[in-house]
């Protein structure tokens, strides 16, 4: 059994705080945007996403999924051949994220706050997916220590800041 100090590391605490604050600010934006159905719906979707990512960090869901996939690969003797499927998955993920960003930019070009909020959400989804895929070269970048934190913490904080600022701007 781990103590709270062992469980609540600076990495985990900063990620939990970033996603919890982003979810709370989505709630604030929802209150401000209730009359605009489109923005109100977006605030709810982004709030749910940020709460899910908060709980993901609390309960290590992405690592449980990663471990499940890794176990399947080992059981089927695919684990040693994982590099190219992982690299391909990351490439597809990158393309999908860029397409999503472009689509959001075109669809909501008259609402820059919405675009920023969606881009922040896509960055969060991309970071989460990259961690699940867990290509060693990407892990080396994401889990590089910068003081008590890791690079991934700054990605989380950037994504949450983009989402928060964007949705607050869109709801004003």
Secondary structure by P-SEA (a helix, b strand, c coil): cccccccccaaaaaaaaaaaaaaaaaaaaaaaccccaaaaaaaaaaaaaaaaaaaaaacaaaaaaaaaaaaaaaaacccccaaaaaaaaaaaaaaaaaaaaaaaaaaccccaaaaaaaaaaaaaaaaaaaaaaccaaaaaaaacccccccaaaaaaaaaaaaaaaaaaaaac
